Amino acid sequence: MALAEHPATQVQKRRTRLFGWTWRETQGFLFVLPWLFGFLVFIAGPFFFSFFVSLTEWRFVGDLKWLGLENYARLLSADDQRFVQAVYNTTYYVVFHVPGVLIISFAIAGLLNRKVRGIAIYRTCFYLPSITTGVATAVLWFWVLQPNGLLNNFINIFLGPFGIRGPNWLGSTTWAMPGLIIMSFWTVGTTMIIFLAGFQGIPQHLYEAAEIDGAGWWGKVRNVTLPMMTPQIFLTSVLGVIGSFQVFTAALIITEGGPADATLFVLLHLYQIGFTAFNMGYASAIAWVLFLIILFFTIVQFISASRWVYYEGQRA
């Protein structure tokens, strides 16, 4: 004679639905279904479709012509000299922009990590530029970087007596890129906030112990502040490199890649190929090459992190 099932087991079986899901699990899936649909249609779908398009020649209309790896071969063979120039310009921008933002943000966060009257106002003033739109910032700096703009007037007033005059920032192949790099420091507020949170998370007793050991200002920065801030430095450097390789708005609005392709970035070149020349296959190949470049540098950063990033509570 078979044993009767426990009442709770019978109730559980009645609650089981299709594919072994309970009604509660089905409800959870229905709640995430809109996001899942959006992810598949607007992110995953275009992601994989762009790879397929990169293997073809397609101009928005008409049939796709299969090319295989010809677009990638053209890129890797350096046949497209403008792409080579764009990679050089983007790398130049990354090398100077990322360390500059980290150093400036770190210094500002250190100054704002003090208990003085009105400190919230100062923090707000430094953070506000980072929430302005890219187009508005680009238009503002377009006028600042003019030959008779605010920056050159400042240089001429303070350095003019020494024979140093402000250059033609946007009209010179030498100074156009430094001009865009200087403009990029305008939006250090987001990185500054991350560093400020890191400063406030450093235990005060570590500084007190350093003082007892005779450490001065630099000793406390080198032996306490920098090691404890390495997680924030690592995070902002990874995000900074990823964002710098995708710089686009400033060059499009201010210089359109000029003069003489001196500010032609990879993403701007992609835009011109895809939405001006309507060569979507080649533009998609550029996008995937850019993706692999960013992925490579991100992996390198994560591998090197184990050598210098310290997380509180981990064993030595």
Contacts in CASP RR format, 6 or more apart in sequence:
PFRMAT RR
TARGET T0000
AUTHOR 0000-0000-0000
METHOD contacts of the structure
MODEL  1
MALAEHPATQVQKRRTRLFGWTWRETQGFLFVLPWLFGFLVFIAGPFFFS
FFVSLTEWRFVGDLKWLGLENYARLLSADDQRFVQAVYNTTYYVVFHVPG
VLIISFAIAGLLNRKVRGIAIYRTCFYLPSITTGVATAVLWFWVLQPNGL
LNNFINIFLGPFGIRGPNWLGSTTWAMPGLIIMSFWTVGTTMIIFLAGFQ
GIPQHLYEAAEIDGAGWWGKVRNVTLPMMTPQIFLTSVLGVIGSFQVFTA
ALIITEGGPADATLFVLLHLYQIGFTAFNMGYASAIAWVLFLIILFFTIV
QFISASRWVYYEGQRA
12 22 0 8 1.000
15 22 0 8 1.000
15 23 0 8 1.000
15 24 0 8 1.000
16 22 0 8 1.000
17 23 0 8 1.000
17 25 0 8 1.000
17 26 0 8 1.000
21 29 0 8 1.000
50 284 0 8 1.000
50 287 0 8 1.000
50 288 0 8 1.000
51 284 0 8 1.000
51 288 0 8 1.000
53 64 0 8 1.000
53 280 0 8 1.000
53 281 0 8 1.000
53 284 0 8 1.000
54 71 0 8 1.000
54 72 0 8 1.000
54 281 0 8 1.000
54 282 0 8 1.000
54 284 0 8 1.000
54 285 0 8 1.000
54 287 0 8 1.000
54 288 0 8 1.000
55 66 0 8 1.000
55 67 0 8 1.000
55 68 0 8 1.000
55 69 0 8 1.000
55 71 0 8 1.000
55 281 0 8 1.000
56 64 0 8 1.000
56 65 0 8 1.000
56 66 0 8 1.000
56 67 0 8 1.000
56 68 0 8 1.000
56 281 0 8 1.000
57 64 0 8 1.000
57 65 0 8 1.000
57 67 0 8 1.000
57 279 0 8 1.000
57 281 0 8 1.000
57 282 0 8 1.000
58 64 0 8 1.000
58 65 0 8 1.000
58 280 0 8 1.000
58 281 0 8 1.000
59 278 0 8 1.000
59 279 0 8 1.000
59 280 0 8 1.000
60 278 0 8 1.000
60 280 0 8 1.000
67 281 0 8 1.000
71 281 0 8 1.000
71 282 0 8 1.000
71 284 0 8 1.000
71 285 0 8 1.000
72 285 0 8 1.000
72 288 0 8 1.000
72 289 0 8 1.000
74 80 0 8 1.000
74 282 0 8 1.000
74 285 0 8 1.000
75 83 0 8 1.000
75 285 0 8 1.000
75 286 0 8 1.000
75 289 0 8 1.000
78 84 0 8 1.000
82 261 0 8 1.000
82 264 0 8 1.000
82 269 0 8 1.000
83 266 0 8 1.000
83 269 0 8 1.000
83 286 0 8 1.000
85 261 0 8 1.000
85 264 0 8 1.000
86 261 0 8 1.000
86 264 0 8 1.000
86 265 0 8 1.000
86 266 0 8 1.000
86 268 0 8 1.000
86 269 0 8 1.000
87 266 0 8 1.000
87 293 0 8 1.000
89 177 0 8 1.000
89 261 0 8 1.000
89 262 0 8 1.000
89 263 0 8 1.000
89 264 0 8 1.000
89 265 0 8 1.000
90 244 0 8 1.000
90 245 0 8 1.000
90 247 0 8 1.000
90 265 0 8 1.000
90 266 0 8 1.000
90 267 0 8 1.000
92 177 0 8 1.000
93 177 0 8 1.000
93 180 0 8 1.000
93 181 0 8 1.000
93 184 0 8 1.000
93 244 0 8 1.000
93 247 0 8 1.000
93 265 0 8 1.000
94 241 0 8 1.000
94 244 0 8 1.000
94 245 0 8 1.000
96 178 0 8 1.000
96 181 0 8 1.000
97 181 0 8 1.000
97 184 0 8 1.000
97 240 0 8 1.000
97 244 0 8 1.000
97 247 0 8 1.000
98 237 0 8 1.000
98 240 0 8 1.000
98 241 0 8 1.000
98 244 0 8 1.000
100 185 0 8 1.000
101 184 0 8 1.000
101 185 0 8 1.000
101 188 0 8 1.000
101 191 0 8 1.000
101 236 0 8 1.000
101 240 0 8 1.000
102 191 0 8 1.000
102 233 0 8 1.000
102 236 0 8 1.000
102 237 0 8 1.000
104 185 0 8 1.000
104 188 0 8 1.000
105 188 0 8 1.000
105 189 0 8 1.000
105 191 0 8 1.000
105 192 0 8 1.000
105 194 0 8 1.000
105 195 0 8 1.000
105 236 0 8 1.000
106 195 0 8 1.000
106 229 0 8 1.000
106 233 0 8 1.000
108 126 0 8 1.000
108 188 0 8 1.000
108 189 0 8 1.000
108 192 0 8 1.000
108 195 0 8 1.000
109 192 0 8 1.000
109 193 0 8 1.000
109 195 0 8 1.000
109 196 0 8 1.000
109 198 0 8 1.000
109 199 0 8 1.000
110 195 0 8 1.000
110 196 0 8 1.000
110 199 0 8 1.000
112 119 0 8 1.000
112 122 0 8 1.000
112 123 0 8 1.000
112 126 0 8 1.000
112 192 0 8 1.000
112 196 0 8 1.000
113 196 0 8 1.000
113 199 0 8 1.000
113 200 0 8 1.000
123 196 0 8 1.000
126 188 0 8 1.000
126 189 0 8 1.000
126 192 0 8 1.000
127 189 0 8 1.000
127 190 0 8 1.000
127 192 0 8 1.000
127 193 0 8 1.000
129 137 0 8 1.000
129 186 0 8 1.000
129 187 0 8 1.000
129 189 0 8 1.000
130 187 0 8 1.000
130 188 0 8 1.000
130 189 0 8 1.000
130 190 0 8 1.000
132 187 0 8 1.000
134 249 0 8 1.000
134 250 0 8 1.000
134 253 0 8 1.000
135 249 0 8 1.000
135 253 0 8 1.000
137 183 0 8 1.000
137 186 0 8 1.000
137 187 0 8 1.000
137 250 0 8 1.000
138 183 0 8 1.000
138 249 0 8 1.000
138 250 0 8 1.000
138 252 0 8 1.000
138 253 0 8 1.000
138 254 0 8 1.000
139 253 0 8 1.000
141 183 0 8 1.000
141 186 0 8 1.000
141 250 0 8 1.000
141 254 0 8 1.000
142 170 0 8 1.000
142 253 0 8 1.000
142 254 0 8 1.000
143 149 0 8 1.000
143 150 0 8 1.000
144 150 0 8 1.000
144 151 0 8 1.000
144 183 0 8 1.000
145 151 0 8 1.000
145 152 0 8 1.000
145 169 0 8 1.000
145 170 0 8 1.000
145 179 0 8 1.000
145 182 0 8 1.000
145 183 0 8 1.000
145 254 0 8 1.000
146 152 0 8 1.000
146 169 0 8 1.000
146 170 0 8 1.000
147 166 0 8 1.000
147 168 0 8 1.000
147 169 0 8 1.000
151 166 0 8 1.000
151 169 0 8 1.000
151 182 0 8 1.000
152 165 0 8 1.000
152 166 0 8 1.000
152 167 0 8 1.000
152 169 0 8 1.000
155 164 0 8 1.000
155 165 0 8 1.000
155 166 0 8 1.000
156 165 0 8 1.000
156 166 0 8 1.000
159 165 0 8 1.000
159 166 0 8 1.000
167 174 0 8 1.000
167 175 0 8 1.000
168 175 0 8 1.000
169 175 0 8 1.000
169 176 0 8 1.000
169 178 0 8 1.000
169 179 0 8 1.000
170 176 0 8 1.000
170 179 0 8 1.000
170 254 0 8 1.000
170 255 0 8 1.000
170 259 0 8 1.000
171 259 0 8 1.000
172 259 0 8 1.000
173 259 0 8 1.000
173 260 0 8 1.000
173 262 0 8 1.000
174 262 0 8 1.000
176 255 0 8 1.000
176 258 0 8 1.000
176 259 0 8 1.000
176 262 0 8 1.000
176 263 0 8 1.000
177 262 0 8 1.000
177 263 0 8 1.000
180 247 0 8 1.000
180 250 0 8 1.000
180 251 0 8 1.000
180 254 0 8 1.000
180 255 0 8 1.000
180 263 0 8 1.000
183 250 0 8 1.000
183 254 0 8 1.000
184 247 0 8 1.000
184 250 0 8 1.000
191 236 0 8 1.000
191 240 0 8 1.000
194 232 0 8 1.000
194 235 0 8 1.000
194 236 0 8 1.000
195 229 0 8 1.000
195 232 0 8 1.000
195 236 0 8 1.000
197 232 0 8 1.000
198 228 0 8 1.000
198 229 0 8 1.000
198 232 0 8 1.000
199 225 0 8 1.000
199 229 0 8 1.000
201 228 0 8 1.000
202 224 0 8 1.000
202 225 0 8 1.000
202 228 0 8 1.000
202 229 0 8 1.000
206 224 0 8 1.000
206 228 0 8 1.000
207 220 0 8 1.000
207 224 0 8 1.000
210 216 0 8 1.000
210 219 0 8 1.000
210 220 0 8 1.000
210 223 0 8 1.000
210 224 0 8 1.000
211 220 0 8 1.000
215 223 0 8 1.000
215 224 0 8 1.000
227 310 0 8 1.000
228 310 0 8 1.000
228 312 0 8 1.000
230 308 0 8 1.000
230 309 0 8 1.000
230 310 0 8 1.000
231 309 0 8 1.000
231 310 0 8 1.000
231 311 0 8 1.000
233 309 0 8 1.000
234 301 0 8 1.000
234 305 0 8 1.000
234 309 0 8 1.000
237 301 0 8 1.000
238 298 0 8 1.000
238 301 0 8 1.000
238 302 0 8 1.000
241 294 0 8 1.000
241 297 0 8 1.000
241 298 0 8 1.000
241 301 0 8 1.000
242 294 0 8 1.000
242 298 0 8 1.000
245 266 0 8 1.000
245 267 0 8 1.000
245 290 0 8 1.000
245 293 0 8 1.000
245 294 0 8 1.000
245 297 0 8 1.000
246 267 0 8 1.000
246 290 0 8 1.000
246 294 0 8 1.000
247 265 0 8 1.000
247 267 0 8 1.000
248 265 0 8 1.000
248 267 0 8 1.000
248 268 0 8 1.000
248 271 0 8 1.000
251 257 0 8 1.000
251 263 0 8 1.000
251 264 0 8 1.000
251 265 0 8 1.000
251 268 0 8 1.000
252 268 0 8 1.000
252 271 0 8 1.000
254 263 0 8 1.000
255 262 0 8 1.000
255 263 0 8 1.000
256 268 0 8 1.000
257 263 0 8 1.000
257 264 0 8 1.000
257 265 0 8 1.000
257 268 0 8 1.000
258 264 0 8 1.000
266 286 0 8 1.000
266 290 0 8 1.000
267 290 0 8 1.000
269 286 0 8 1.000
270 283 0 8 1.000
270 286 0 8 1.000
270 287 0 8 1.000
270 290 0 8 1.000
271 283 0 8 1.000
273 279 0 8 1.000
273 282 0 8 1.000
273 283 0 8 1.000
273 286 0 8 1.000
274 280 0 8 1.000
274 281 0 8 1.000
274 282 0 8 1.000
274 283 0 8 1.000
275 283 0 8 1.000
END
